[in-house]
């Protein structure tokens, strides 16, 4: 006697309906990107406050009928313009790195990240050269203008250095396989902070180096 | 024919060798190397208590100087008075109030939004150690004759550098809290469903992120000017003018934003119902925060390092000072409606919260008086009173939060009867501290060392004594409450029970994760129903 212990009905193939599709898993929280956005806002506020002080004091001096830059001081245009061009190029390479990361194109991502870091270092070096051309001594007989210019531009060097460290860290983590085409949050966060760094420099370049 | 289904026996699996879990650190090592958000939150809180003591002692010394208006500066000397006054303000706000809020936020906000931990726990710990060391160096620089009005330029610069470090730590800490509220909310908890403390933490963080870096930038300028420059910002004597705007109107209201969230979480629990119009309450807190942004109202840059108050008499100054009353009143109205609909039980967090809200509203009214230019109350003790009203209201509100969340923070509630008595005494102390200063402001007593002229000297001196008594009472209340908290904390290292029957996610029983269908998921779960939409919206 044959004993039936279990029967398995043949599954019927039904057309897939939209309402039967399980919901997508919740998106991975973009913690690093949110934190970076907040840090970027803080950086903008930091430079906003300093630039407000700079323009207020500049208006005070000019309002008294004096010229803003003291005699003998000069802010040459070329180094500032060159570093501006360098930073614009770095914007393209930063976005290239993020795009390549999304496309799983690791070779191009590493290359673009490396280029961005290189251009960032070039920016820091060029600003250092610019400082030597100002003829605005901070030691000896310092002036209000020297204090303001060195504080604001020097702080931007520090910000650019922090952004470069962030980028390098993300490059290393990408090399370690932490960021993939499905998750380029770290690269996007580093790129965001770099864009803000460049954006702030655009304001400094025009407001301080061009307008003088 | 029937088909017999046979199943292959499960393949024998070789058990993976058991990995021995790393032994957790204990003792001091566990504290120093911790990335656990509850421990870090407690560290922020307990350290802020130590700095509160410094602020209280400095405030008492400043008060003693005002007893005899003829001999202002006789007790401490003009420069030491200025240093002590600066220490009182800086320690009270940047070393106590904001860090206490951050500590509460680090501990409570992740639990409120259903996150396992705070965002960037290592950064949170780094911010704490920077705050601890920066604050200690800042106080040491005052002791070594540095700080605003200090005579030793090396320690003035050390003060500025350490203050910048403290500000950066505060910004980093609030970024961690805000990121938790934005990015780590559990499924179903939209921003519109975040509990009010988490929401107010987000609003406070937005203000901190936009305002404290401005102050840090100014301090950097002061540092470079003092160390290398021609001291065009007034040297050590000009430092306080570059800081004081941060606790003057309208920036002072920044410190009160988290208090609205705390009270907004306490009142519905005490009333055993859900909050009326949660989204409107969120909007009121947001509007309060927007009107508390005050970096625009800092002093200008005059010749010879002067710091003229450019905003006095300006329309925005009037507008901000008056308009901020509206969201505060709307919020108080929502709380009143919640109490009316519910079944109120008087708890100590409720008493602290009510005292805080009353003093905050009084402070806002005081601020409106100060803003009215013809009354000429700017830089009189009436302005000091307004600052004290708001800051002490923030202190009372944060104490309300500590009393409310003590079972979660410390493992056991603070002693309820004593806490209620201290809340009542705190209210009395605040009124005694501030109200005489409002009156002496109308009698033209200046807020620093200029004294008072005319026939009102005796009346002013009597009122000053009353104010000092109020201040001392507040110091005693604060010390006693800290004692209650420490007593509750001793020997406890776990989440305690829920004595209040709380509404929000941090009160969910261990292991239970109620569905988030409203801003009060635990209340919904307890009452076995989804949100009453008419009440929740």
Interface residues (C-beta under 8 A of the other chain):
Chain A: X2 X3 X4 X5 X6 X7 X8 X26 X29 X30 X31 X33 X34 X35 X38 X39 X41 X42 X43 X45 X46 X47 X48 X49 X50 X52 X53 X56 X57 X60 X64 X138 X139 X142 X143 X144 X146 X147 X148 X150 X151 X155
Chain B: X1 X2 X3 X4 X5 X119 X120 X123 X171 X175 X176 X178 X179 X182 X183 X184 X187 X205 X209 X210 X211 X212 X213 X214 X215 X216 X217 X218 X220 X221 X224 X225 X228 X229 X230 X232 X295 X300 X301 X302 X303
